[in-house]
Amino acid sequence: RWPSLLKYYSHSDGVSWLEEYKARHNAGLEAQRIVASFSKRFFSEHVPCDGFSDIETLGCPSHFFEDELMCILNMEGR
């Protein structure tokens, strides 16, 4: 489902793919929620210093969040 993430794994890694899928899926849901809140949170020109703290505290690998942002940017009709 997310072939661009393969570069983060090695064939010799003992990976629980079910757990990785769950983590990536949850990161995607959180990323969508956060992006949807941007317009109302940052409507003014002033972005508070802690404006992106929810992204920094997601608790998932950053490449999951980055991958979801790229998916959002590349969606048709966006």
C-alpha positions in Angstrom: 0.0 0.0 0.0 2.9 2.4 0.7 5.8 1.3 -1.5 7.8 4.4 -0.9 8.3 3.3 2.7 10.2 0.1 1.7 13.5 2.0 1.8 13.2 2.2 5.6 13.3 -1.5 6.0 16.0 -4.2 5.5 15.3 -7.8 4.4 17.1 -9.0 7.5 14.8 -7.0 9.9 12.4 -9.0 11.9 9.4 -6.7 11.3 5.9 -7.3 12.5 4.1 -6.1 9.4 0.8 -6.0 11.0 2.1 -3.6 13.7 3.8 -1.5 11.0 0.6 -1.3 9.1 -1.4 -0.3 12.1 1.2 2.4 13.0 1.3 3.8 9.5 -2.5 3.8 9.2 -2.9 5.6 12.5 -0.2 8.1 11.5 -2.2 8.7 8.3 -5.4 9.3 10.2 -3.7 11.7 12.6 -2.0 13.6 9.7 -5.3 14.0 8.0 -6.9 15.3 11.2 -4.1 17.8 11.7 -4.1 19.0 8.2 -7.9 19.5 8.2 -7.5 21.7 11.3 -4.9 24.0 9.8 -7.2 26.4 8.1 -9.1 27.3 11.2 -6.1 27.3 13.5 -3.8 29.3 11.2 -6.3 31.5 9.5 -4.5 34.6 10.8 -1.0 35.6 9.6 0.4 34.8 13.1 1.3 31.1 13.6 2.1 30.5 17.3 5.4 29.0 18.3 3.7 25.8 19.5 1.5 25.6 16.4 3.0 22.4 15.2 3.5 20.7 18.6 0.8 18.2 17.9 2.9 16.9 14.9 6.0 16.7 17.0 4.3 14.6 19.7 2.6 12.1 17.4 4.8 9.2 18.7 5.1 7.6 15.3 8.1 7.5 12.9 8.4 10.9 11.1 8.6 9.1 7.7 5.0 7.8 8.2 3.8 11.4 8.7 5.8 12.6 5.7 4.5 9.8 3.5 0.9 10.7 4.4 1.5 14.4 3.7 2.8 13.4 0.2 -0.3 11.3 -0.3 -2.5 14.2 0.6 -0.6 16.6 -1.7 -0.8 14.1 -4.6 -4.5 13.4 -4.3 -6.6 14.3 -7.3 -9.0 17.1 -6.8 -6.8 18.7 -4.1 
